[in-house]
Amino acid sequence: MNKKFFDDPTVKKWVPVEIVDWLEKIVAENFRDTDNKWGRWKVKYKADHTLKVVGWGEKIIKKIGEIDWNKRQAIIICFLHDAGRFPQVKQNSYSDIDTGIDHASLGAMMTAKLVFNWKKAGCNKAEIIEAIMWHSRKEYLGKNQYAKFIRDADKLACFEDWVEMEKDADGRKLIGVGVNPLVWAKLEAKKPIDNNLVTTKAEWVLNIASWLWNINFSATRKEVIKMGINKTLLDTFIKNKNPEKDVERLRRNLKEFKALT
């Protein structure tokens, strides 16, 4: 099959061709079967996001020196983490809430059914499936370092695509400066914010800010600061015309995060 989605040197180096062909087929079928321009764009966007996660994964794994990583396994997880996203396109949405599809669970199930000799490739199938299952959940309390790693790599790729993230929020009609007190309470307690609580643009910004407290490795935190995400979040909040007292409240929270690096 012509690799029009995943023709990438890092993928070629670390991901076995059988796995690449498997995901290529899934992406190509969903790209072909979607009946609108938006759906095809979303398939391509998520394929590009996959490659960005692979890129970030390769970059940060070199900087997390305190762990003896199986690099092939780490990059395979980056490559497969969003496999469950592609079937969502037929629902005309990539929202787990709107589609009723938990893309992480679906991706883990798809990977579990993949016929492949993981042991021969030097990989731990159970660790891979667990990492995919937990990559997008609000918090992870387990000990699988690959699950923690993919959560960080995924966040970095999302932050890199801030413009598209904001377009998605605007497309979901998230507008306004109102903030549920529970949203503020969750953020300031360094706790994840449930997506069901997010009904305004202001709450959306605070939800993304809460991701910062769910980053696992200091190397990732340093990359986040280098990317200027603190400034991006604050600028977006100001542009949204939130009250000055709320802007200052967010600024204090972001300063706390920066102090961790």
N, C-alpha and C positions, 0 to 999 in steps of 0.2 A: 504494500500500500504506500502511496506517495505521502510522505510525512509533511503535510502542509501546515500542521498545527504545532508539532513538537520537534522540528528540525533544529536542535540546539546542541552545541558542543558539550555542555555539562551533562545534559540528559544522555547523550550518546556515550559519554565516558563512564557514567555510573549506573544507569538504569538498563537492565537487561532488555534486549530487543523484543522478547516475548511480551514484556509488560508494556513497553512503549506501543507495540502494535495493538495490544488489547485496548488501551485507552484511546489511541488514535481512532479505532473502529467505533468506540462509543461516542466520541466527540463528532466524528464525521456523520454518523447515523442521525444524531440529534440535530446537527446543523442542516442536514438534508431534509429531515422530516418536519422541522418547524415551518410554519406557513406564513411567516411575516418577517419583515426586515429587522424589526426590533429583536426578535428571537435569534436570528443569525448573528446580529451584532453582539448579543449577550453571550452566545456560545464562544465566539472569538475572544471576547473580553475575558471570560473565565479561563480560556486556554492561555491567554497572555498572562493572566494573574498566576496561573500555575507555574509558568516559566519564571516569573518574578520571585515567587516563593522559593523555587529551586535556587535561583541566584542568591537570594538573601541567606538561604540555608547554608550554601557553600561558604559564604562570606563569614557568617557569625560562628560557624562550627570551628573555624580555624582559631577563633579568639576565645573559645570556651575551653581553655587548656587543662582545666582541672578534671576533665572527664575523658576516659579512653573511648572515643567514639568509633562505631562501625560506620564509616563514612558512606559506604554504599547503601546501607540500611537507612541512614538519615536522609539521603537524597531521594531514595525511593519513596519514603514517607512524604517528603515535600511534593513529589511528582503526583502521588495518588491522593493527597489529602482532600481534594475537592471533587473526586470522581462522582460523588453523589449529586453534585450541582447540575451536571449536564442534563439528566432526565427532567429536572425542574422546568426547563425551558418550555416544555409543552404546556405548562400551566401559566405561561406568560408572566412569570415572576421568578425572582430568586430569593424570595422571602420564605423562610421555613414556616412562619406563621400564616402567611397568605395561601401558600400551596398545601399546607398540611403535610409537607415532606420534610422530615428531619434529615438534612443532607449528610450530616456526619454519620448518623446511624446507617443510612442507605449506602454511603461510600464504604463503611466498614463491612457491611454485609456483601457488597459487590466484590470487595477485595478478598473476603473469606472464601467466596465461591470460585475465585480465579484459580484455574489449574496451573500450578507453577511449583517447581521444586525449590522452595525457599531455603531449605537446608543446604542444598548444593551451591546456592548463591551466597551462602554464608550469612543468611539473615534469619531473624527470629520472627516467625509469622505472627505469633501472639502479641509481641511488642508492637509490630506494625499496625495490626488491627486496632489495638487499644489506642495508639497514638492518633489514628484517623478518627476513631469514635469520639475522642475527647478534644480534638483540635479547636473546635469552635464553641465549646460550652463555656458558661460564665466563669467557672472555676474548676480547677483540677487538684484534688488532694492526694492523688496517687504518687507512686515512686518511679514511674517509668520516665526516664530522662528524655526519651525521644518524644513523648507526649508533651513535655514541657518545651522542648526545642521547637517542635512544629508550631506550637501556639505562638511563640515569639516570632518565628520566621513569617508566619501568616500575618501577624499584626504589622510587621515592617513593610510587607508588600502592600497592605491596605493603606497604610499611612503614605506610602509613595504615590498611591493613586487617589490622593485626597480630593482632587477635582471631581473624579468620577463618583466617589463616595457622596460628595455633597450634591451632585446632580441626582443621585438616587434618592437622597433625603427629600429634595425638592419635588421629585417626581411622585413621591409618596404623600405629597401635600402636607409635609411637616412644617408648619409656620407658627409664628407667635413667640412671645417672650415668657409665657407662663411656665412656672416650674413647680411641680408637685413637691411639697416639703420632704416626702419620702425619698425623692431623687437626690435632693441635696444631702439628706441624712446618709444615704448609701455611699455617695461619693466621699463625704468627709470621714466616714468610717472605714474608707478604703475597701468597700464591699462592691461586688458587681451589681449593676443596675439591670433589672429585668426588662427585656425589650417591650413587654406589654405595658410598661409604665411610660414609654416614650410616645408622646402625642404632640409635642411641639418641637420647633427647631432648636429652642434653647435646651430642652431635655435631651435632644439628639446629641448636641455638643457635649453635654455633661456625661452622657452615656459613653461617648468615645473617650472622654477624659478618664473615665473609670477604668478603661482598658490599661492605662499606664500602671495602675497598682496591681495588675495581674500579669506583669512581665516577670519572667523567671530568672534571667541571667543578667549580670551587670554589663556584659558586653552588648546586650540588646538595649539596655537603658542608655548606654553611651551613644549608640547609633540613633536612637530616638531623639536625643538632645541635638546631635549633629544635624539631623534632618530638619530641626526647627519646629517640631510638632507642638511644643508648648506655645510658641508664638502663633502658629496657625490656628490652634484652638481658641486662643484669646482674641485674635483678630476676627475670627468667624463670629464669636460671641458679641463682640463690639459692633460688627457689621449688621448683626441681627437686631441691633438697637435695644439690647438688654439694659436694665437699669444699672447705674454706676455701682451701686452697692453689690449687685450680683457679679458684675465684672471683677470687682475687687475680691470677692469671695472666691471666684474661680482662680484669680491670679495667685492668691495665697496657697491654694491647693497645688497649683502647678509649680510654685516655688519649692514646696515640700518635695515634690517628685524630683526636681532638678538637684536638690541637695543630696539625693541618694547616689548620684553618679560619681 
